[in-house]
Amino acid sequence: MKNTIFKGAATAIVTPFNKDGIDYESFSKLVEWQIEEGINAIVVCGTTGEGSTLSDEEHKSAIKFVVDKVNKRVPVIAGTGSNDIAYAIELTKFACQAGADAMLVVTPYYNKATQNGLIEVFTKIADESTKPIILYNVPSRTGVNIEPKTCQALAEHPNIVGIKEASGDISQIAKIAQLCGDKIDIYSGNDDQIVPIMSLGGTGVISVLSNIMPRETVQMCHKFFSGDVGASLSIQLKLLPLINSLFSEVNPIPVKAAVSSIGFGENYLRLPLTPMEDANKKKMIDLMLEQGIELK
């Protein structure tokens, strides 16, 4: 069995921006609130953190900022993947030195890779890392899927300890669980599949929802692990309309609007992302209010 980085809910945290760059004051408040609300880990510079539009300097600065702010209270997982593998290795080495507890490494996008190519890429990055690696499978964005047998091969590497599964394919995730057993932790990458993936042996979720409902997302996981599957399922189903609303437009467009509405920075996105459409935003805000979320 490999070292588990976290069990429960990790927030794929947004990166607050303003016209001058990263809004570190709002970022600090958001990180602190997440920890106060009981989140189990924080993922910085992932998809939700708009890592793909951060400059190299901003990317490194954001990782170091969150590591220092968290100060070992919960694990910090740094998004260090890229379609430029040399850059992914550079970022990974930086994040290791900066004190991140683990890396979240997405499959190469656009140029893509064969399954053999994925094994070579992830092995090379893991060889260069002094911290554990969580694979990130999100084929709807990258155009490439980590197949179960590929995951099985990668699970033999001592530094590859988990996979964030955002394929949406429950049958595939079941196959990964069957082939890999306790050699790899499976995290849901989709908030509408947290309970189903935990029922297949999953270790929790890397969540968008928890940006605005960290306590409830943690409870969903912890209720399940404590044996109260019914209560866990009840939370999952109760939050499903809001979860769907958070993905009514390309992530992180809705969650950036949601986080801003509860007082953590401006609703500022970087192109090609644009602000949420008014009708979708109104529906999302109404659903937030239904869940008792206070707006600022």
C-alpha angles and dihedrals in degrees: 000000000000129000109277112225094201140340119216126016130355120185117231087214124215119236108232112223137187131182090280097052132265113015098222095179092060091039090056093050092048094050092047092049091050091055092045089053091055104254113172099218142350127230113204127196096013127134091288089049090058089239092163092066097043117107116238090256093049092047093054093041092052092050093049092045094054093043090053094042094049090046095194095305090124131001116278117212117196123211104228104155125122141160084243100074095194088056091047089054091048092051091045092053090048093050091049091053091044090059105257112158096219143352129242106211120189124207114265109273133211095006085047123179144235118255089261088050091053091052091051094045097048092042091052093049092045091049090056095046125091090195132059122278128223112199116225117213113188107145094172087069104029102037092229131091128210101227119216095250089051089052089049091054093047092048088070090069110096092222096050105083108153149016129217101214113204098152091106088222107128092184090056091048090051089053091051089051091050096047099039103036111175093344092091136027116230118214123189112242092190121068092211091060103047097112096039091053093046087052087060091054098276119162097219140283142299094216143202092184092061090067085079103017106033097149094051093046090052090048091052089057098039094048088054094048092047089057099257095121093159093058091046091051091047091057091046093053095041091055096042097098091052091045090053090049091052087059098040087107131024112301126278094025095085098038091049088057090045095050090048091051091059093051108269106124136299126320088249121152133177121236135290080043116075132190120285117271112259097241093050092045093051091051091049094048090049090052091049090053090049088057091053096252111156117227122217 
